[in-house]
């Protein structure tokens, strides 16, 4: 039997192996992106009339993906 294998301490649990000093996820210290300005754009977007296209209608009245006219 090889003697160069390192055995783990059976008393050590997985929780002991990780550092708990990191800040928890979802802290209030993180600044939110400017979602308020984008909400109006998101709510007022117009989808491409082509059912096979994933684009939205741009300010020029044409789809940004396929170029199809809104009308």
RODO-2510 file (C-alpha; in nm, 4 decimals, decimal comma):
residues 71
     n   res          X          Y          Z
     1     x     0,0000     0,0000     0,0000
     2     x     0,1460     0,3441    -0,0937
     3     x     0,2439     0,5603     0,1990
     4     x     0,2605     0,8921     0,0092
     5     x    -0,1164     0,9415     0,0106
     6     x    -0,2416     1,2204     0,2338
     7     x    -0,5488     1,1345     0,4329
     8     x    -0,7999     1,3979     0,5351
     9     x    -0,8993     1,4477     0,8929
    10     x    -1,2292     1,2596     0,9226
    11     x    -1,3419     1,4976     1,1971
    12     x    -1,3188     1,8026     0,9658
    13     x    -1,6494     1,8793     0,8000
    14     x    -1,6993     2,0511     0,4631
    15     x    -1,8100     2,3672     0,6454
    16     x    -1,4674     2,3932     0,8111
    17     x    -1,2955     2,4007     0,4716
    18     x    -1,4566     2,7269     0,3520
    19     x    -1,3945     3,0832     0,4593
    20     x    -1,7040     3,2579     0,5936
    21     x    -1,5525     3,6078     0,5914
    22     x    -1,7051     3,7125     0,2567
    23     x    -2,0064     3,9413     0,2577
    24     x    -2,3368     3,7584     0,2126
    25     x    -2,5063     3,7770    -0,1246
    26     x    -2,7706     4,0473    -0,1562
    27     x    -2,6203     4,3066     0,0747
    28     x    -2,7447     4,6631     0,0559
    29     x    -2,3938     4,7984    -0,0089
    30     x    -2,4222     4,7223    -0,3817
    31     x    -2,5517     5,0090    -0,5935
    32     x    -2,8399     4,9290    -0,8250
    33     x    -2,7982     5,0128    -1,1950
    34     x    -3,0123     5,2909    -1,3325
    35     x    -3,3087     5,0667    -1,4001
    36     x    -3,5654     5,3453    -1,3640
    37     x    -3,4625     5,5065    -1,6932
    38     x    -3,4738     5,1728    -1,8721
    39     x    -3,8158     5,0787    -1,7334
    40     x    -3,9931     5,3241    -1,9631
    41     x    -3,8088     5,1906    -2,2663
    42     x    -3,8846     4,8322    -2,1682
    43     x    -4,2530     4,9014    -2,1080
    44     x    -4,2970     5,0963    -2,4338
    45     x    -4,1009     4,8665    -2,6676
    46     x    -4,2723     4,7411    -2,9806
    47     x    -4,1914     4,3924    -3,1000
    48     x    -4,1223     4,3108    -3,4638
    49     x    -4,4408     4,2120    -3,6480
    50     x    -4,2591     3,9121    -3,8005
    51     x    -4,3396     3,6219    -3,5683
    52     x    -4,0064     3,4547    -3,6485
    53     x    -3,7957     3,7593    -3,5527
    54     x    -3,6775     3,8474    -3,2025
    55     x    -3,6162     4,2161    -3,2746
    56     x    -3,7847     4,5337    -3,1574
    57     x    -3,8929     4,8370    -3,3570
    58     x    -3,6424     5,1207    -3,3419
    59     x    -3,7030     5,4964    -3,3513
    60     x    -3,6955     5,4869    -3,7328
    61     x    -4,0008     5,2544    -3,7422
    62     x    -3,7977     4,9527    -3,8568
    63     x    -3,6948     4,6343    -3,6762
    64     x    -3,3427     4,6522    -3,5356
    65     x    -3,2814     4,2838    -3,6203
    66     x    -3,4359     4,2150    -3,9604
    67     x    -3,5109     4,5661    -4,0868
    68     x    -3,8808     4,4996    -4,1463
    69     x    -4,1123     4,8007    -4,1327
    70     x    -4,3537     4,8270    -3,8424
    71     x    -4,6519     4,8630    -4,0742
***
